[in-house]
């Protein structure tokens, strides 16, 4: 289970970096699926509270 959580954390970190790169490049919309990002964030938040 620990490996799966680390991979999810790496994906979340990658999403954040992509959003910042898109803002720097001047894009107004984000190329990342927001729904998928929110699901990953929600799962990681639930794990952090346990």
MIDOSE-1310 file (N, C-alpha, C; in nm, 2 decimals, decimal comma, always signed):
residues 50
xxxx	+0,08/-0,12/+0,00/+0,00/+0,00/+0,00/+0,09/+0,13/+0,00; +0,20/+0,12/+0,07/+0,28/+0,24/+0,08/+0,34/+0,28/-0,06; +0,37/+0,19/-0,15/+0,42/+0,22/-0,28/+0,31/+0,29/-0,36; +0,19/+0,24/-0,35/+0,08/+0,30/-0,42/+0,06/+0,45/-0,38
xxxx	+0,07/+0,47/-0,25/+0,05/+0,61/-0,20/+0,16/+0,70/-0,24; +0,28/+0,65/-0,25/+0,40/+0,73/-0,30/+0,38/+0,76/-0,45; +0,33/+0,67/-0,52/+0,30/+0,70/-0,67/+0,19/+0,80/-0,68; +0,09/+0,80/-0,60/-0,01/+0,90/-0,61/+0,04/+1,04/-0,57
xxxx	+0,13/+1,04/-0,47/+0,19/+1,16/-0,43/+0,28/+1,22/-0,54; +0,35/+1,13/-0,61/+0,43/+1,18/-0,72/+0,35/+1,23/-0,83; +0,23/+1,17/-0,86/+0,14/+1,22/-0,96/+0,09/+1,36/-0,92; +0,05/+1,37/-0,80/+0,00/+1,50/-0,75/+0,11/+1,61/-0,76
xxxx	+0,23/+1,58/-0,73/+0,34/+1,67/-0,74/+0,36/+1,71/-0,89; +0,35/+1,61/-0,98/+0,37/+1,64/-1,12/+0,26/+1,73/-1,17; +0,14/+1,71/-1,13/+0,02/+1,79/-1,17/+0,05/+1,94/-1,13; +0,10/+1,96/-1,00/+0,12/+2,09/-0,95/+0,23/+2,16/-1,04
xxxx	+0,34/+2,08/-1,07/+0,45/+2,14/-1,15/+0,40/+2,17/-1,29; +0,31/+2,09/-1,35/+0,26/+2,12/-1,48/+0,17/+2,24/-1,48; +0,09/+2,26/-1,38/+0,00/+2,38/-1,37/+0,09/+2,50/-1,36; +0,20/+2,50/-1,28/+0,28/+2,62/-1,27/+0,35/+2,65/-1,40
xxxx	+0,39/+2,54/-1,47/+0,46/+2,56/-1,60/+0,36/+2,62/-1,70; +0,24/+2,58/-1,69/+0,13/+2,64/-1,78/+0,11/+2,78/-1,75; +0,11/+2,82/-1,62/+0,09/+2,96/-1,59/+0,20/+3,04/-1,63; +0,32/+2,99/-1,62/+0,44/+3,07/-1,66/+0,44/+3,09/-1,81
xxxx	+0,40/+2,98/-1,89/+0,39/+2,99/-2,03/+0,28/+3,08/-2,08; +0,19/+3,12/-1,99/+0,08/+3,21/-2,03/-0,05/+3,15/-2,07; -0,07/+3,02/-2,04/-0,19/+2,96/-2,07/-0,30/+3,00/-1,97; -0,42/+3,02/-2,02/-0,53/+3,06/-1,93/-0,60/+2,93/-1,88
xxxx	-0,60/+2,83/-1,96/-0,67/+2,70/-1,91/-0,56/+2,60/-1,88; -0,60/+2,51/-1,79/-0,51/+2,41/-1,75/-0,52/+2,28/-1,83; -0,41/+2,22/-1,88/-0,42/+2,10/-1,97/-0,45/+1,97/-1,89; -0,46/+1,98/-1,76/-0,47/+1,87/-1,67/-0,62/+1,84/-1,64
xxxx	-0,66/+1,72/-1,63/-0,80/+1,68/-1,60/-0,82/+1,72/-1,45; -0,90/+1,82/-1,43/-0,92/+1,87/-1,29/-0,99/+1,77/-1,20; -1,08/+1,69/-1,26/-1,16/+1,59/-1,18/-1,06/+1,49/-1,13; -0,97/+1,44/-1,21/-0,88/+1,34/-1,17/-0,78/+1,39/-1,07
xxxx	-0,74/+1,52/-1,08/-0,65/+1,58/-0,98/-0,72/+1,59/-0,85; -0,85/+1,63/-0,85/-0,92/+1,64/-0,72/-0,94/+1,51/-0,65; -0,96/+1,40/-0,73/-0,98/+1,27/-0,67/-0,85/+1,22/-0,61; -0,74/+1,25/-0,67/-0,61/+1,21/-0,61/-0,58/+1,29/-0,49
xxxx	-0,61/+1,42/-0,49/-0,59/+1,50/-0,37/-0,68/+1,46/-0,26; -0,80/+1,42/-0,29/-0,89/+1,38/-0,18/-0,84/+1,25/-0,12; -0,80/+1,15/-0,20/-0,75/+1,03/-0,15/-0,63/+1,05/-0,06; -0,53/+1,13/-0,10/-0,41/+1,16/-0,02/-0,45/+1,24/+0,11
xxxx	-0,55/+1,33/+0,10/-0,59/+1,40/+0,22/-0,65/+1,30/+0,32; -0,73/+1,20/+0,27/-0,79/+1,10/+0,36/-0,68/+1,02/+0,43; -0,58/+0,98/+0,35/-0,47/+0,90/+0,41/-0,39/+0,98/+0,51; -0,37/+1,11/+0,49/-0,29/+1,19/+0,58/-0,36/+1,21/+0,71
xx	-0,50/+1,21/+0,71/-0,57/+1,22/+0,83/-0,57/+1,10/+0,92; -0,55/+0,98/+0,86/-0,56/+0,85/+0,93/-0,43/+0,83/+1,01
